[in-house]
């Protein structure tokens, strides 16, 4: 959970600048939030983590040799909040529930997703490359932009 809190904090908050002093508090808050959700989650909650695996000299990935977390997303099923109109919400009725994504830390963004691109750039991500596929040329689909952010080790200060 500590590594998960670290990547989420690094993905959405900066260690630099005027609010750099708050980074340890933000990481602690994220850690405690994750811990609480995992301990109290129901069967309608999942936390998916992408881990980079170490490859040995034979080209085989070692079973327990992860290099670190490279992405994460949480998925839950939430229930609508009763509105001011007094309508009754039934948490067991399918139409009153919806999927909810949170804590999404990824490296690709579509070139036409300007708001997400601006958010990532503001958070210190940099453009590594633009992936062009046949669907871009044939159907004028937006290209995927691979962004990256060099994360500092929690030991490096």
N, C-alpha and C positions, 0 to 999 in steps of 0.2 A: 504493500500500500504506500510505502514511503516513496518508491520510485514513481508510482502512478501520480502521487501528489506533486512530486517534483516536475514531471513533464507537463502536467496541467498548469502549474504555477508559471513555469517558464514559457508555456505557450500563450498565456493570456496576460501576464504581468511582466514588467521589466525590472531588472535589478539596478538599472541605471537611472539617473535623473533624480528629480525632486522627491519621488515616492519610493526610491530604492530602499530606504530605511524600513519600509513596511513589508518588503518581500518576505522575510521570515514569518511575520504574522499572517500574511496571506497564505503562505504554504501550510502553516499550521491549521488555519481555518479550512482549507481545502482537504487536508488530511483528515481532520475530524469529521467533516461532512461525508467523505467517502466511507470512513469507518462506521459512521452512524447508518448510512444507507445500506451497507453490506450486512450489518448486524440486524437491522430491522426490516430488510426488504422481504417482500412476499415473492411468490412464484411469478409475479408479473414484472420482474426487474432483472436486467442482465447488464453486466459490465464486460465489454469485450476489449481485449488488449492485444495489440499487434507487437510481437517481440522479434527483434533481429537475432537470428541464431548464428553461432560461430560455426564455421566450416573447417574441418580438419584437412590435412594434406591429401587425403584420398578423395575429397570432394563430397564426403558424407557429413551431414549435419549432426553434431554431437547432441545427444538427448537432453542433457541438463546444462548446456553451455550457452545461455542467452547473453547477448551483448548489451541488451537494454530495451526498454520500451520505445517504440517508434510511433505509436498512435494509440488512440483510445476513443471509445464511445460508450455511452450508457443508453439503454433503451428501457422504457417503463411503460406500463399502461396506466393512464390516469383517468379519473372520473371528472366529468364536468362539474363546475361549481354552480350551485343553485343561483339563478338570476334573480333580479329584483322583481320580476314579473310573477313570482310565486309558483312557477312550474316545479313540479316534483321531479327530483333527479333520483333515478334508481341505479345504484352503482353496479348492479348485476345485469342491467339491460345493455346489450351490445351498443346501441346507438348513443348511450350516455358515456361511453368510454372512448379514449383515443390514444394512439401511440405518442410518446414524448421522447425526443432525443435530447441528450444533454452531454456536457463535458466532451464535446467532439474536438479532438486534436488531430488534424490531418495535414498533409503536405501538398496536395493538389487542389487547385481551384480553377473553375472555368473562366476563360478570358472575359466573358460577358457578365460575370458576377462582380460588378464594380464595387458593391458594398463590402463583400467578403474580401476582395483584393485590398481595398483600402484598410480594412481592419487588420489583415495580416501584415501589410507594410508598416502600419502604425506600431504594431507589436514587435517590429524588428526582423520580420521575415524578408528574405531577398530572393529575387528571381534566379533560379538555377538554369532552367531551360523551358522552352515551349514545345510541347509534343504535338506534332502534326500527324493526323491520321487520314486515311482515304475518305472518311466520312466528312472531314472538314472541307476537302476539295470537292467532293461529289455532291454533298447535301448542304454545304455552307454551315456545318455544325461548329459551335465554338470549340477552340482548342483548349487542351488542359495545360495549365501552367504549373510547373513543379516549383514550389517555393521551399526554402529551407531556412532554418534558424539554428545557428550554432548554440547549443546549450552548454552552459558551464556546469561542471561537476559541483555537487553540493560541498565537496571537500576543498574546492579551490577558492572559496570565499566569495 
